[in-house]
Amino acid sequence: MPALQAWAWGSTTGNARTRTYELETRNQQLERYREYTDDVLTAIHDVFYVLETDGTLHCWNDSLCEVTGYEDSEITSMPVLEFFDESDHDRVADAIEEGFETGNAQVEAELLTKDGASIPYEFVASTLVGPDGETVLAGIGREVTERKRRERELTRFETIVKTSPIGIMIADSDGELQFANDRAEEIYGLSKEQINNLRFDDSDWNQVSIDGEPLLDDEKPISQILESG
């Protein structure tokens, strides 16, 4: 083989080996990144999901299987609306449509499990462009059972306070009144707006003891609470 020909062949072979090595290195890096991403998604306690434009699930993490009781092989063939009660279908479908149109979506709905139980969840998602150029909706689903319980307790507390036959007022740490119920209005002959513009030690208050004697400032209930904590 002529020297020039041999040099050219050797150079071409060397370049090919270099490109092959670079490609293998790049593939190894991509594989490690994919494994890392899978580990992150697996570690997430919340449900992670990616939806395609037709409403089918493109991918999901293990939490979806753990929460719903379905196997991956079952989820593959399930339209996303099958995970929700029929009464929630319209709201969920509207949220998905809004997500693809605006780039963001949020909805609360009851997530159905394989055994028929329902769990309150909040879903938030944003659009992403996949590696093939297709638009997908990726998001997180988080259980809100505890939050719903606290909201019910707060609503119950507010109802009790507002309808109590006892006059109730709430002041902040500076003594500024922030709330008064209906009974407090009747007792003091002031509207809630008037009460909220007063301090606990304002001269407009007419607080008396059980014997009908005017209370000194340090004898007033709010004064004692602010003092003792």
N, C-alpha and C positions, 0 to 999 in steps of 0.2 A: 504494500500500500504506500503510495507516495506520501512524503512527509506532510505536505499541506493538507492532503485528504485525511491523513491520520489525525492531524491536529484538530481539523474541523469536526471529525467524528467524535473525538474525545471531548471537545468543548461542548458539543450538542448533548452528549451523554451526561456530562457533568451538570449541565443546566437542567436536564430532565430530572436527574436525581435530586438536585436542589429544590426544584418545584414540587417533586413528589414528597420530599421531606417537609417542606413548608405546608403542603396540603394536609399531610398526616398530623403535623403539629397543630394546625388550625382545627382539624376535626377533633383532636383530643381536647383542645381547649373548649370547644363548643359542647362536647360531651360532658366535661366537668362542670361547665356552666349550667347545662340542662339538669344534671344531677343535683347541683346546688339549689337551683330554682325549685325542683321537685321537693327537696328536703324542706325548703322554706314554706312552701304551700302545705305540705303535710303537717308541719309544726303549727300552723295557724289553727286556733281553736274554732274560729268562725268559718262559715261555709264560703268557699271561694268558687266562682263559676265564670264561665265564658259562654255567652249566647251568640248564635248566628242570627242573621236577619230573618230567617223563617221561624225563629222561636225555639229551635232545638239546642240542646246543650252541646257545646264543642269540647269543653273539658271541665273538670271539677276536681276538688281535693277530697281527701279521705273523709273529711268532716261531713260531707253530704251523705255518704254511705252510713256513717256512724249515727247521724241524727235520724235519717229516714228509715234505715233498716234495709234499704235496697242494695243489691250487688251492682258492681260496675257494669256487668253484662246486661242487667235490667235497665239501668239508667240510660244506657246507650240508645235504646229504642223508645224512650219515653219523651213525649212532648212536655215542655216545661210546665204547662198548665195542669198536668196531671198531679203535680205536687201541691196543688191548692184546691180548697173547697170550691164548688161551683159558684157559690155566692161571691167569691173573690176573683173569678176569672176575668171579668170586665176590667176591674181596677188594675190587675196585674198586666193584662194585655195592653191597656192604655199606657201604663208606665214603661213597658218595653218599647212601644211605638214612640213615646216621647223621648226615650233614651237615644234611639237611633236618629231621631229628628233634631234634637237639641244638643246631644252629646252627654247629657246627664239625666239620671232618673232616681227616684226614691219612692218606695211604697212599703206600707205595712200590711201584712197578710198572715193568715194562719197556714203554716207549713204542715202538710199532711204526711204522716209516717205510714209505713207499709202495713202496720197493724191497726190503722184507723185513728190513731191519736192525732191531735192538732196542737201545734206549738206556735205561739205568737212570735213573728220574726219581722225585723226591719231589713229591707234590701236597698242598697245603694249601688249604683253602677255608672260607669263612664265608657264612652266609645274608645276603641283602639283600632289601629290598622294592623292587620296580621301580616305575616311574612309574605303571603301571596297577594297582598294588596287589598284583601277583603276587609270590610269593617265589621268588627265584633263588639259586643257589649260585655265588659268585664266588671265584676263587682264582688261585694261581700254581703253575706246574710248573717245577721246577728240576732240571737235570741233576746227578746225583750220581756220575758215573763216577769222578772223581778221589777223592772221599770213599770210595767202595767200594774203590778200589785201596789207599788208605792203611789202611783197616780190614783188608784182607787181609794187608798187610805187617806190621801190628801183631800180628795173630793169629799169623803165621808167626814173628815175633820172640819173642813170648811163649812159643810152643811150644818154640823152640830154647833159650831161657833156662831154662825149667822142666825140660827133659829133658837138659840139658847134663851131661856127665860131670865137668865142672869146677864147683867150688863158686862160686856167684855170689851176691853180696849187693849191694844198692843202698842208698846213704845219701843223705840230703838235704844241703843246703849247711851245715847245722849239725852234721852228723855223726850225726844220728839215723837208724838203720837202718829202711828202709821195706819191704824185700823180701829174701827168701832163697829159693833154689831147693832142691829135694830133696837135691841133692848136698851143699849147705852144711850141711843138717841132719845128714847122715851124718858129715861131717868134724868138726863141732864137738860132736856128740852133744847138740844142742839142737833143740827144736821151732821152727817158724817164729814162733810166738807169743812164745817166749822170746827169740829173736834180735831180733824187732822191738821188744822192750822195752829193748834195750841200745843203748849208743852205741859208736862204733868204738873208743873208748879205755877202755871199761869193763874193770875188773880181772878180770871173769869170762872174758875171752878168753885163749886159750892159743895165741898165734901165735908160731911158731918159724921160724927160717931153714932153708935147705936142710940146713945142718949140724946142725940140731936145737937151736940156741941160741935162747933167748927173744929176741924182737925188742923193742927199745926203742920207746916211743911214736912217736918221730919216724921210726922205720924201718918202721913198719907201712904197708902199701900205701895204705890209705884216708887216713892222715895225709899221705902224700906227694902224693896226688891233690888233697886239699883245699888243700894248701899251694901246689901248682903250678898248679892249675886244669886 
